[in-house]
């Protein structure tokens, strides 16, 4: 078993909703030769410095997120695509019981994810121009030439980040609110996380 990272210990101790599930997932992942680091405020596991899997929680579920999940075979059809992500996939859990039941599949998936990373495989990503811009954002681009100019001046990665961010919500009013909140960032030439 690999060594626990004390920084991750402190973050996981603060988790209230999924603490038991996080600890169980952590124990499983640490059974593999992966380094435990903290990235994006989450327990992340790397192989030779490359991200392989991350533990994270949401309101209705917690999950193992595989960075190159699109390349995994998934014979049990458990991998879920979060939002509009092209590469990542999640195995979602709602209880310790779920994790216990799926432990052999989880282990096999982690092993396969490590093999994908060792092989140097890469997910073929769609180009920015191949992505569908949500209607709510397209209307703003059409109505505001300065916004359109600023958006096209962003790097392709920043453009994709905004398109994914605007596309994720199911409700139109949530998508509209995200667009409104992001206009000043786009006009300033910044990405979502700048």
C-alpha positions in Angstrom: 0.0 0.0 0.0 1.3 3.5 -0.9 1.9 6.2 1.6 -1.0 8.6 2.5 -0.3 12.3 1.8 -0.8 14.4 5.0 -2.2 17.3 2.9 -4.9 15.0 1.5 -5.5 13.7 5.1 -6.4 17.2 6.2 -8.7 17.9 3.2 -10.5 14.5 3.6 -11.0 15.1 7.3 -13.1 18.2 6.4 -15.4 16.2 4.2 -18.8 15.8 5.9 -21.1 14.2 3.4 -19.0 11.5 1.8 -16.3 10.9 4.4 -16.8 7.1 4.7 -17.0 6.6 1.0 -13.9 8.8 0.3 -11.9 6.8 2.9 -12.9 3.5 1.3 -12.1 4.7 -2.2 -8.8 6.1 -1.0 -7.9 2.8 0.5 -8.6 1.0 -2.8 -6.6 3.5 -4.9 -3.7 3.5 -2.5 -3.4 -0.3 -3.1 -1.9 0.7 -6.5 1.5 2.2 -7.2 0.1 5.7 -7.6 1.3 8.9 -5.9 -1.3 10.7 -3.8 -1.4 14.5 -4.4 -3.9 17.3 -3.9 -5.2 18.9 -7.1 -8.2 21.2 -7.5 -8.8 20.6 -3.8 -9.3 16.9 -4.4 -7.4 13.7 -3.8 -5.7 12.9 -7.1 -3.6 9.9 -7.9 -0.7 10.1 -10.4 1.6 7.8 -12.3 5.0 9.3 -13.1 3.5 12.7 -12.6 0.5 12.1 -14.9 -3.0 12.3 -13.6 -4.8 8.9 -13.6 -7.8 9.1 -11.2 -9.4 11.6 -8.8 -11.8 11.2 -5.9 -14.5 13.8 -5.7 -18.0 14.4 -4.3 -21.1 16.1 -5.4 -24.5 16.6 -3.8 -26.1 13.3 -5.0 -23.0 11.1 -5.4 -19.3 10.7 -5.0 -17.1 9.4 -7.8 -13.8 8.2 -9.1 -12.9 10.3 -12.1 -10.6 8.7 -14.7 -8.7 11.4 -16.7 -8.5 9.2 -19.8 -11.7 7.4 -19.2 -12.8 7.7 -22.8 -10.1 5.1 -23.6 -11.2 2.5 -21.1 -13.2 -0.5 -22.2 -16.0 -0.4 -19.6 -17.5 -3.9 -20.1 -19.8 -3.3 -17.1 -21.1 0.0 -18.6 -20.4 1.9 -15.4 -18.4 4.8 -16.7 -20.4 8.1 -17.0 -19.4 11.1 -19.0 -19.6 14.2 -16.8 -21.2 17.0 -18.7 -19.6 17.7 -22.1 -16.2 16.3 -21.1 -14.4 14.5 -24.0 -11.8 12.6 -22.0 -12.9 12.0 -18.5 -15.3 9.4 -17.2 -16.6 8.7 -13.7 -17.7 5.7 -11.7 -20.4 7.1 -9.4 -21.3 5.8 -5.9 -24.0 6.8 -3.4 -22.9 4.6 -0.5 -20.2 2.4 1.0 -22.3 -0.5 0.0 -22.0 0.5 -3.7 -18.3 0.7 -3.4 -18.1 -2.7 -1.7 -20.2 -4.3 -4.4 -18.2 -2.7 -7.2 -14.7 -3.1 -5.7 -13.5 -5.8 -8.2 -14.7 -3.6 -11.1 -13.1 -0.5 -9.5 -9.8 -2.2 -9.1 -9.8 -3.5 -12.7 -10.7 0.0 -14.0 -7.8 1.6 -12.0 -5.4 -1.1 -13.4 -6.6 -0.4 -17.0 -6.3 3.3 -16.5 -2.7 2.8 -15.3 -2.0 0.7 -18.4 -3.5 3.4 -20.7 -1.2 6.0 -19.0 1.9 3.7 -19.3 1.2 3.2 -23.0 1.1 6.9 -23.5 -2.3 6.8 -25.1 -4.1 10.1 -25.7 -7.8 10.9 -26.1 -8.5 12.4 -29.5 -10.2 15.7 -28.6 -12.7 17.5 -30.8 -11.4 20.8 -32.1 -13.1 23.9 -30.7 -14.9 24.6 -34.0 -16.4 21.1 -33.9 -18.2 21.8 -30.6 -21.8 23.0 -30.4 -22.1 26.5 -28.9 -25.2 26.6 -26.6 -28.0 28.8 -27.9 -27.9 31.1 -24.9 -24.2 31.9 -25.6 -24.7 32.1 -29.4 -27.4 34.8 -28.9 -25.0 36.9 -26.8 -22.3 36.5 -29.4 -24.7 37.6 -32.2 -25.9 40.6 -30.1 -22.5 41.7 -28.9 -19.8 42.0 -31.6 -17.2 43.0 -28.9 -18.0 39.7 -27.0 -17.7 37.7 -30.2 -14.3 39.3 -31.0 -13.0 38.8 -27.5 -14.2 35.1 -27.5 -12.5 34.3 -30.8 -9.3 35.9 -29.5 -9.2 33.5 -26.6 -7.0 30.4 -26.9 -8.8 27.2 -28.1 -8.6 25.7 -24.6 -10.2 28.7 -23.0 -12.9 28.7 -25.7 -13.6 25.0 -25.0 -13.7 25.6 -21.3 -16.4 28.2 -21.7 -18.4 26.1 -24.1 -18.3 23.1 -21.7 -19.2 25.4 -18.8 -22.2 26.9 -20.6 -23.3 23.5 -21.9 -23.4 21.6 -18.7 -26.6 22.8 -17.0 -29.9 21.2 -18.0 -32.0 24.3 -17.5 -31.8 27.2 -19.9 -32.0 29.8 -17.2 -28.9 28.3 -15.5 -27.1 28.4 -18.8 -28.1 32.0 -19.3 -26.9 32.9 -15.8 -23.5 31.3 -16.5 -23.1 33.2 -19.7 -24.0 36.5 -18.0 -21.5 35.9 -15.2 -18.7 35.1 -17.7 -19.1 38.0 -20.1 -16.8 40.3 -18.2 -14.1 37.6 -18.0 -14.3 37.0 -21.8 -14.2 40.7 -22.5 -11.0 40.9 -20.4 -9.4 38.0 -22.3 -9.5 35.6 -19.4 -10.4 32.0 -19.1 -12.8 30.6 -16.5 -10.0 29.9 -14.0 -7.8 32.9 -14.6 
